[in-house]
Amino acid sequence: MFDWFAQNPWALWLLVVLLLGVIEMFSLEFVCLMMVGGAAAAAVTAVATGSWPIQVLVFAAVSLALLGLVRPSMVRRLNRNTPETRNNAEALVGRPVQALERVTGLQGLVRLEGDVWTARSAGGLSLDTGAFGRVVRIDGATAVVEPDADAGESSVSAH
């Protein structure tokens, strides 16, 4: 079998194309896809010439050219169509909270997304127990909150 591949190097390059294509399906980074182009060019070169050094040189040159010239534009195009997604603490900004105990500029407890969080208020306003507010930012494990404009003045007091 190895003798057959030695006599038909184009078939070996097509096997490389297939293997790199499968790897690309799992990685989705466009690196192996560019190498698929290089292996396909090497397969064409193998049909034209039987020289292994020339085939390897064509594979390397075409792969590097595709990696440098084509892949960056593909990645930019892919990222342009991907919406920004807030995650982790950033995703909590703007979420509603309810004060479980009075929240001042120094301390307090709120219910945020079903969990109890330590909190402090922003802007010098306190939230009384039971009052509603919104997360302004997350500092470590502390939610910095402000009163919710819809909650009304009865639940907000200056300190």
Backbone torsions as a table, in degrees:
resi	resn	phi	psi	omega
1	MET	NA	-42.4	179.8
2	PHE	-66.3	-29.6	176.3
3	ASP	-64.3	-37.8	180.0
4	TRP	-64.3	-42.8	177.7
5	PHE	-65.0	-34.9	178.5
6	ALA	-66.2	-34.3	179.1
7	GLN	-83.6	-20.8	-179.4
8	ASN	-128.1	71.7	-176.4
9	PRO	-62.6	-24.2	178.3
10	TRP	-60.1	-34.6	-179.9
11	ALA	-68.5	-36.8	176.6
12	LEU	-64.2	-41.1	178.2
13	TRP	-66.1	-35.0	176.8
14	LEU	-67.9	-33.4	174.7
15	LEU	-65.4	-40.4	176.2
16	VAL	-62.4	-41.3	177.2
17	VAL	-57.4	-46.6	-178.9
18	LEU	-63.0	-46.7	-179.2
19	LEU	-64.3	-44.0	178.8
20	LEU	-65.9	-34.5	176.9
21	GLY	-64.0	-40.1	177.4
22	VAL	-66.4	-43.0	178.4
23	ILE	-61.6	-40.9	179.4
24	GLU	-62.3	-35.7	179.0
25	MET	-61.6	-29.4	179.9
26	PHE	-89.2	-31.0	-176.1
27	SER	-90.1	-38.2	-179.5
28	LEU	53.6	37.6	179.0
29	GLU	-107.2	-3.0	-179.5
30	PHE	69.5	5.1	178.0
31	VAL	-75.8	-52.9	179.5
32	CYS	-65.5	-29.8	177.4
33	LEU	-63.3	-39.2	177.5
34	MET	-67.5	-35.1	177.7
35	MET	-71.2	-28.3	173.4
36	VAL	-60.3	-42.3	176.9
37	GLY	-61.3	-40.8	177.8
38	GLY	-65.6	-40.5	179.3
39	ALA	-68.5	-36.4	176.9
40	ALA	-65.7	-41.0	176.5
41	ALA	-64.1	-37.4	177.4
42	ALA	-66.8	-34.9	177.1
43	ALA	-64.4	-41.6	176.8
44	VAL	-64.4	-41.0	177.6
45	THR	-63.8	-36.3	179.5
46	ALA	-64.5	-34.0	177.3
47	VAL	-69.0	-38.2	-176.7
48	ALA	-78.0	-36.2	-178.2
49	THR	-140.8	149.6	179.6
50	GLY	-95.2	10.1	-175.0
51	SER	-81.0	114.6	178.5
52	TRP	-62.3	-43.5	179.5
53	PRO	-58.7	-39.0	179.1
54	ILE	-68.0	-40.0	178.8
55	GLN	-62.0	-45.5	-179.8
56	VAL	-65.5	-39.8	177.9
57	LEU	-63.3	-42.6	177.5
58	VAL	-63.7	-43.8	178.0
59	PHE	-56.9	-49.2	-178.1
60	ALA	-65.4	-45.6	-176.7
61	ALA	-64.8	-46.8	-178.8
62	VAL	-67.3	-41.6	179.0
63	SER	-61.0	-46.8	179.8
64	LEU	-65.4	-39.4	178.8
65	ALA	-63.1	-44.6	178.8
66	LEU	-65.5	-40.2	178.5
67	LEU	-62.2	-39.3	-177.2
68	GLY	-83.1	-30.8	-173.1
69	LEU	-104.9	-37.9	-173.2
70	VAL	-97.1	-44.3	-174.8
71	ARG	-57.7	-44.4	-179.4
72	PRO	-57.1	-41.2	179.9
73	SER	-70.0	-33.5	177.2
74	MET	-65.8	-42.3	179.7
75	VAL	-65.9	-43.0	177.4
76	ARG	-60.2	-44.5	-179.7
77	ARG	-63.5	-41.3	178.4
78	LEU	-64.3	-44.6	-178.5
79	ASN	-70.1	-29.4	179.4
80	ARG	-65.5	-33.1	-177.6
81	ASN	-90.5	0.7	-179.4
82	THR	-98.0	118.7	-179.5
83	PRO	-69.2	149.3	176.8
84	GLU	-71.1	135.5	-180.0
85	THR	-121.1	122.4	176.2
86	ARG	-76.8	140.4	179.6
87	ASN	-142.0	171.9	-179.9
88	ASN	54.0	-135.2	-176.3
89	ALA	-64.5	-32.7	179.9
90	GLU	-60.5	-31.7	-179.1
91	ALA	-71.5	-18.0	-179.0
92	LEU	-84.8	-16.7	-179.6
93	VAL	-63.0	129.0	-179.3
94	GLY	92.3	-7.6	-179.6
95	ARG	-75.6	149.3	179.3
96	PRO	-75.1	149.2	175.6
97	VAL	-133.3	159.5	171.7
98	GLN	-127.6	131.8	-178.6
99	ALA	-72.0	125.0	176.2
100	LEU	-89.7	-24.7	169.9
101	GLU	-146.2	165.0	-176.2
102	ARG	-53.1	130.6	179.6
103	VAL	-107.3	120.1	178.1
104	THR	-113.6	-174.0	177.8
105	GLY	-68.9	-10.0	-178.1
106	LEU	-111.3	-34.9	-174.0
107	GLN	-159.6	169.3	176.8
108	GLY	155.7	173.5	177.4
109	LEU	-131.0	138.3	177.8
110	VAL	-133.7	158.7	171.1
111	ARG	-98.7	121.5	-177.7
112	LEU	-131.0	116.7	179.8
113	GLU	55.2	36.5	176.7
114	GLY	85.2	-5.2	179.5
115	ASP	-110.6	156.4	176.1
116	VAL	-90.7	126.7	-179.5
117	TRP	-121.8	145.4	166.9
118	THR	-71.5	147.6	-175.3
119	ALA	-146.8	162.6	168.0
120	ARG	-145.8	156.6	-175.2
121	SER	-91.5	155.2	176.3
122	ALA	-106.9	149.9	172.0
123	GLY	77.4	16.2	175.1
124	GLY	76.9	7.3	178.2
125	LEU	-105.1	141.9	178.3
126	SER	-101.9	156.8	172.8
127	LEU	-111.5	125.8	177.0
128	ASP	-75.7	163.1	178.0
129	THR	-56.2	130.2	-179.7
130	GLY	90.5	-11.5	-178.5
131	ALA	-73.7	155.8	179.5
132	PHE	-104.4	148.5	178.3
133	GLY	-151.7	-171.0	178.9
134	ARG	-132.9	149.3	177.9
135	VAL	-76.5	128.4	176.4
136	VAL	-91.7	-43.5	177.5
137	ARG	-163.2	169.2	176.6
138	ILE	-115.5	123.8	174.9
139	ASP	-110.5	99.7	-177.4
140	GLY	64.1	-116.2	179.1
141	ALA	-105.4	18.9	-178.4
142	THR	-117.0	129.6	175.8
143	ALA	-87.7	125.0	174.3
144	VAL	-93.6	119.8	-171.4
145	VAL	-122.6	161.8	173.0
146	GLU	-134.7	156.0	178.6
147	PRO	-60.3	146.3	176.6
148	ASP	-80.9	132.7	-178.5
149	ALA	-60.2	-28.2	179.8
150	ASP	-80.6	-10.5	-175.5
151	ALA	-75.8	-22.1	178.6
152	GLY	89.6	164.9	-175.7
153	GLU	-75.2	-18.6	-175.3
154	SER	-67.5	-24.4	-177.3
155	SER	-98.2	1.0	-176.8
156	VAL	-119.4	135.4	176.6
157	SER	-139.7	149.7	177.3
158	ALA	-80.3	148.9	177.6
159	HIS	-122.1	NA	NA
